[in-house]
Amino acid sequence: MTLAALSGAVLAAGVFASTTGSPPVDSKDVGFSLGAEGRASVDFEVTKDRSASAQCAVQALSENYAVVGWDIVTIGPTDPGEGVNDGRTTSQRTDLRIDSPAVSGGVNACWIVED
């Protein structure tokens, strides 16, 4: 009886892991630059299902890692010819207003937006 219970638990864990193992959206920081006074630009890539819409929290950081600027960016559905990976990966750029000098910036988190 113990072997059957153990086998059932292993099977249930495998099913759970396969359905929750990969995030539906992923991001990669590509670049950061300072613009005119009080502005910064963050370049990043987003990989998601082409038909999905995602939002990403993008931030600029000071040298002591304090958030000095941020915005929520929405990335809508894409066509197969956009970006790479059959439209799943697209390049994004957002301009942020910053309150203090920034030394870096990037994506804090991304998530799928339910329609």
VOTI-850869 format. One record per atom (N, C-alpha, C, CB): residue number from 1; x, y, z. Coordinates in steps of 0.05 Angstrom, whole numbers, plus 5000, padded with zeros to 4 digits. Atoms other than C-alpha are relative to their C-alpha. Glycine has a CB too. Layout:
<rs>
seq_px_py_pz
NUM_X_Y_Z .
...
</rs>
This chain:
<rs>
seq_px_py_pz
1_5016_4976_5000 .
1_5000_5000_5000 .
1_5017_5025_5000 .
1_4981_5000_5024 .
2_4983_4977_4998 .
2_5057_5048_5015 .
2_5012_5007_4973 .
2_5022_4994_5020 .
3_4989_4995_5027 .
3_5088_5039_4946 .
3_4980_5013_4982 .
3_5010_4973_4988 .
4_5021_4988_5016 .
4_5022_5056_4913 .
4_4995_5029_5007 .
4_4973_4984_5002 .
5_5004_4972_4991 .
5_5014_5119_4955 .
5_5024_5017_4991 .
5_4997_5001_5031 .
6_4976_4986_5009 .
6_5086_5140_4940 .
6_4999_5005_4970 .
6_5025_4985_5008 .
7_5002_4997_5029 .
7_5076_5128_4866 .
7_4979_5021_4992 .
7_4993_4974_4986 .
8_5020_4980_5005 .
8_5012_5169_4867 .
8_5009_5029_5006 .
8_4975_4994_5016 .
9_4990_4974_4992 .
9_5046_5227_4903 .
9_5021_5010_4980 .
9_5013_4998_5028 .
10_4980_4992_5020 .
10_5104_5227_4853 .
10_4986_5008_4974 .
10_5020_4976_4995 .
11_5015_4993_5024 .
11_5055_5227_4795 .
11_4986_5027_5003 .
11_4980_4978_4993 .
12_5014_4975_4995 .
12_5015_5284_4825 .
12_5020_5024_5000 .
12_4985_5000_5027 .
13_4980_4979_4999 .
13_5078_5325_4838 .
13_5010_5005_4971 .
13_5024_4992_5018 .
14_4992_4996_5028 .
14_5100_5314_4765 .
14_4980_5015_4984 .
14_5006_4973_4988 .
15_5021_4985_5015 .
15_5034_5337_4737 .
15_5000_5029_5009 .
15_4972_4987_5005 .
16_5000_4972_4990 .
16_5035_5399_4782 .
16_5024_5015_4990 .
16_5000_5000_5031 .
17_4976_4986_5009 .
17_5107_5416_4763 .
17_4999_5006_4970 .
17_5025_4983_5006 .
18_5001_4995_5028 .
18_5093_5409_4689 .
18_4980_5022_4992 .
18_4993_4974_4985 .
19_5020_4979_5007 .
19_5033_5456_4691 .
19_5008_5027_5012 .
19_4973_4992_5010 .
20_4993_4974_4988 .
20_5066_5510_4734 .
20_5030_5006_4997 .
20_4993_5000_5030 .
21_4971_4997_5001 .
21_5139_5504_4714 .
21_5011_5024_4985 .
21_5011_4976_4988 .
22_4989_4979_5015 .
22_5148_5559_4663 .
22_4983_5025_5001 .
22_5004_4992_4971 .
23_5016_4975_4999 .
23_5127_5632_4668 .
23_4988_5007_4973 .
23_5017_5023_5010 .
24_5012_4994_5025 .
24_5079_5657_4615 .
24_5013_5024_4986 .
24_4971_5005_5004 .
25_4987_4977_5012 .
25_5121_5720_4604 .
25_5028_5002_5013 .
25_4983_5026_5005 .
26_4972_4998_4990 .
26_5196_5733_4610 .
26_5011_5026_4989 .
26_5017_4976_4991 .
27_4987_4975_5010 .
27_5238_5796_4603 .
27_5030_4998_5003 .
27_4989_5024_5016 .
28_4971_4998_5000 .
28_5311_5812_4590 .
28_5008_5029_4998 .
28_5013_4982_4978 .
29_4990_4972_5002 .
29_5344_5879_4605 .
29_5021_5001_4978 .
29_5012_5009_5027 .
30_4982_4997_5022 .
30_5382_5904_4544 .
30_5018_5025_5003 .
30_4985_5001_4974 .
31_4984_4975_4998 .
31_5404_5976_4558 .
31_4987_5021_5017 .
31_5005_5011_4973 .
32_5009_4977_4984 .
32_5398_6039_4599 .
32_5016_5024_4991 .
32_5004_4995_5030 .
33_4985_4975_5007 .
33_5415_6111_4581 .
33_4986_5024_5013 .
33_5001_5003_4969 .
34_5011_4975_4990 .
34_5405_6180_4610 .
34_4994_5018_4977 .
34_5020_5013_5020 .
35_5008_4981_5021 .
35_5368_6230_4567 .
35_5003_5028_5010 .
35_4971_4994_4992 .
36_5000_4973_4991 .
36_5352_6302_4578 .
36_4997_5000_5030 .
36_4977_5017_4987 .
37_5002_4998_4971 .
37_5353_6326_4650 .
37_4973_4990_5010 .
37_5005_5029_5009 .
38_5025_5011_4988 .
38_5303_6287_4691 .
38_4988_4977_4984 .
38_4981_5021_5003 .
39_5010_5022_5016 .
39_5295_6231_4639 .
39_5020_4978_4997 .
39_4991_5011_4972 .
40_4983_5023_5006 .
40_5323_6161_4628 .
40_4984_4981_4982 .
40_5008_4985_5027 .
41_5012_5019_5018 .
41_5310_6107_4576 .
41_5009_4972_5008 .
41_5007_5006_4971 .
42_4994_5028_4994 .
42_5306_6032_4589 .
42_4992_4984_4976 .
42_4985_4990_5026 .
43_5005_5018_5022 .
43_5312_5981_4532 .
43_4998_4972_5011 .
43_5022_5002_4978 .
44_5003_5028_4990 .
44_5287_5910_4544 .
44_4985_4984_4979 .
44_4985_5000_5027 .
45_5015_5018_5017 .
45_5259_5849_4509 .
45_4980_4985_5016 .
45_5020_4980_4986 .
46_5022_5015_4987 .
46_5194_5813_4526 .
46_4994_4976_4983 .
46_4975_5018_5005 .
47_5008_5025_5014 .
47_5179_5741_4508 .
47_4974_4990_5013 .
47_5022_4978_5002 .
48_5027_5009_4991 .
48_5106_5719_4513 .
48_4986_4987_4977 .
48_4984_5024_5012 .
49_5017_5010_5021 .
49_5052_5685_4474 .
49_4991_5023_4983 .
49_4975_4985_5012 .
50_5006_4978_5019 .
50_5037_5727_4412 .
50_4972_5012_5005 .
50_5002_4991_4972 .
51_5028_4991_4996 .
51_4962_5732_4428 .
51_4995_5013_5027 .
51_4981_4977_4996 .
52_5004_4989_4973 .
52_4972_5754_4500 .
52_5009_5029_5002 .
52_5016_4983_5020 .
53_4990_4973_4992 .
53_4980_5824_4529 .
53_5014_4997_5027 .
53_4976_5020_5002 .
54_4985_5001_4975 .
54_5031_5835_4584 .
54_5005_5028_5009 .
54_5027_4985_4996 .
55_4992_4975_4989 .
55_5050_5891_4630 .
55_5027_4995_5015 .
55_4979_5012_5020 .
56_4974_5002_4986 .
56_5120_5904_4657 .
56_5005_5025_5017 .
56_5023_4996_4979 .
57_4992_4978_4983 .
57_5142_5947_4715 .
57_5029_5006_4995 .
57_4996_4993_5031 .
58_4973_4992_5008 .
58_5204_5985_4691 .
58_5009_5021_5020 .
58_5001_5010_4971 .
59_4990_4982_4980 .
59_5248_6023_4740 .
59_5028_5010_4994 .
59_4999_4988_5027 .
60_4973_4989_5000 .
60_5309_6068_4744 .
60_5009_5001_5028 .
60_5000_5029_4986 .
61_4989_5002_4973 .
61_5355_6060_4803 .
61_5023_5020_5004 .
61_5009_4972_5005 .
62_4977_4983_4993 .
62_5404_6107_4839 .
62_5024_4982_5007 .
62_4993_5018_5024 .
63_4976_5017_4994 .
63_5474_6084_4858 .
63_4997_4984_5026 .
63_5024_5018_5002 .
64_5004_5016_4976 .
64_5448_6060_4926 .
64_4974_4982_4997 .
64_4997_5018_5024 .
65_5022_5018_5007 .
65_5392_6019_4890 .
65_4973_5010_5008 .
65_5005_4974_5012 .
66_5027_4989_4995 .
66_5335_6066_4908 .
66_4986_5005_4974 .
66_5003_5027_5017 .
67_5015_4995_5024 .
67_5280_6071_4857 .
67_4995_5030_4997 .
67_4972_4984_5001 .
68_5002_4971_5004 .
68_5283_6141_4827 .
68_4982_5006_4976 .
68_5027_5012_4995 .
69_5019_4997_5021 .
69_5235_6130_4769 .
69_4988_4973_4992 .
69_5013_5013_4975 .
70_5013_5026_5007 .
70_5185_6077_4746 .
70_4976_5006_4983 .
70_4993_4984_5025 .
71_5024_4999_5017 .
71_5128_6063_4698 .
71_4991_4971_4995 .
71_5005_5015_4974 .
72_5011_5025_5009 .
72_5082_6006_4679 .
72_4996_5002_4970 .
72_4972_4994_5015 .
73_5001_5000_5029 .
73_5089_5989_4605 .
73_4982_4976_4991 .
73_5028_4997_4988 .
74_5018_5021_5011 .
74_5035_5950_4567 .
74_5010_4991_4972 .
74_4971_5009_4998 .
75_4991_5011_5026 .
75_5057_5904_4510 .
75_4976_4983_4990 .
75_5026_4982_5003 .
76_5023_5013_5011 .
76_4998_5882_4468 .
76_5007_4976_4983 .
76_4983_5019_4984 .
77_4995_5022_5018 .
77_4989_5823_4421 .
77_5018_5008_4977 .
77_4973_4989_4989 .
78_4982_4994_5022 .
78_5040_5818_4365 .
78_4994_4982_4976 .
78_5029_4995_5009 .
79_5002_5015_5025 .
79_5042_5794_4293 .
79_5024_4982_4997 .
79_4997_5019_4976 .
80_4978_5018_5004 .
80_5086_5736_4270 .
80_5026_5014_4989 .
80_4992_4978_4982 .
81_4976_4986_5012 .
81_5132_5785_4232 .
81_5013_5019_5019 .
81_4991_5014_4976 .
82_4988_4981_4981 .
82_5145_5829_4293 .
82_5022_4986_5016 .
82_4979_5012_5018 .
83_4979_5011_4982 .
83_5209_5819_4333 .
83_5012_4975_4988 .
83_4988_4994_5027 .
84_4988_5025_5007 .
84_5239_5750_4332 .
84_4984_4977_5013 .
84_5030_4998_5009 .
85_5013_5024_4988 .
85_5218_5679_4351 .
85_4971_4999_4992 .
85_5003_5001_5031 .
86_5028_5001_5011 .
86_5156_5683_4306 .
86_4982_5020_5014 .
86_4989_4972_5002 .
87_5015_4979_4987 .
87_5134_5747_4341 .
87_4997_4997_5030 .
87_4973_5001_4988 .
88_5003_5004_4971 .
88_5140_5719_4412 .
88_5018_5019_5016 .
88_5007_4972_5007 .
89_4981_4983_4986 .
89_5200_5763_4430 .
89_5002_5027_4986 .
89_5028_4988_5002 .
90_4999_4974_5012 .
90_5197_5838_4418 .
90_5017_5019_5017 .
90_4971_5012_4998 .
91_4984_4980_4987 .
91_5243_5896_4435 .
91_4982_5023_5008 .
91_5023_5010_4982 .
92_5016_4979_4989 .
92_5215_5951_4478 .
92_5019_5022_5010 .
92_4982_4990_5023 .
93_4985_4978_4987 .
93_5239_6020_4500 .
93_4980_5018_5014 .
93_5016_5017_4978 .
94_5017_4982_4986 .
94_5208_6064_4552 .
94_5017_5023_5012 .
94_4984_4986_5022 .
95_4987_4976_4989 .
95_5226_6134_4575 .
95_4988_5004_5028 .
95_4997_5025_4982 .
96_5009_4996_4972 .
96_5222_6147_4650 .
96_5007_5028_5009 .
96_5012_4979_5019 .
97_4993_4975_4986 .
97_5218_6212_4689 .
97_5014_4992_5025 .
97_4974_5018_5005 .
98_4986_5007_4976 .
98_5269_6208_4744 .
98_5002_5023_5020 .
98_5029_4990_4993 .
99_5000_4979_4980 .
99_5269_6246_4810 .
99_5028_5007_5010 .
99_4984_4991_5024 .
100_4972_4997_4992 .
100_5344_6238_4825 .
100_5018_4987_4980 .
100_5005_4988_5029 .
101_4982_5013_5020 .
101_5406_6217_4786 .
101_4997_4969_5001 .
101_5029_5008_5006 .
102_5002_5030_5002 .
102_5400_6145_4761 .
102_5026_4990_4988 .
102_4975_4992_4982 .
103_4976_5012_5011 .
103_5457_6098_4745 .
103_4993_4974_4986 .
103_5020_4994_5023 .
104_5008_5024_5014 .
104_5418_6037_4720 .
104_4969_4999_4999 .
104_5011_4975_5014 .
105_5029_5003_5002 .
105_5349_6014_4700 .
105_4994_4973_4987 .
105_4988_5022_4984 .
106_5008_5026_5011 .
106_5311_5952_4680 .
106_4972_4993_5008 .
106_5020_4979_5008 .
107_5027_5011_4994 .
107_5249_5910_4687 .
107_5001_4987_5027 .
107_4991_4980_4978 .
108_5003_5012_4974 .
108_5228_5893_4757 .
108_4984_4974_4998 .
108_4987_5019_5020 .
109_5018_5024_5003 .
109_5172_5844_4737 .
109_4982_5004_4977 .
109_4984_4995_5026 .
110_5020_5000_5021 .
110_5125_5826_4681 .
110_4979_4979_5006 .
110_5013_4994_4972 .
111_5022_5018_4995 .
111_5057_5792_4682 .
111_4981_5002_4976 .
111_4986_5007_5026 .
112_5020_5001_5021 .
112_5002_5772_4634 .
112_4975_5014_5009 .
112_4994_4970_4992 .
113_5024_4985_4994 .
113_4942_5818_4632 .
113_4976_4984_4989 .
113_5001_5029_4988 .
114_5024_5014_5009 .
114_4875_5782_4628 .
114_4982_5019_4985 .
114_4985_4987_5024 .
115_5018_4983_5015 .
115_4829_5810_4575 .
115_4973_5002_5012 .
115_4998_4990_4972 .
</rs>
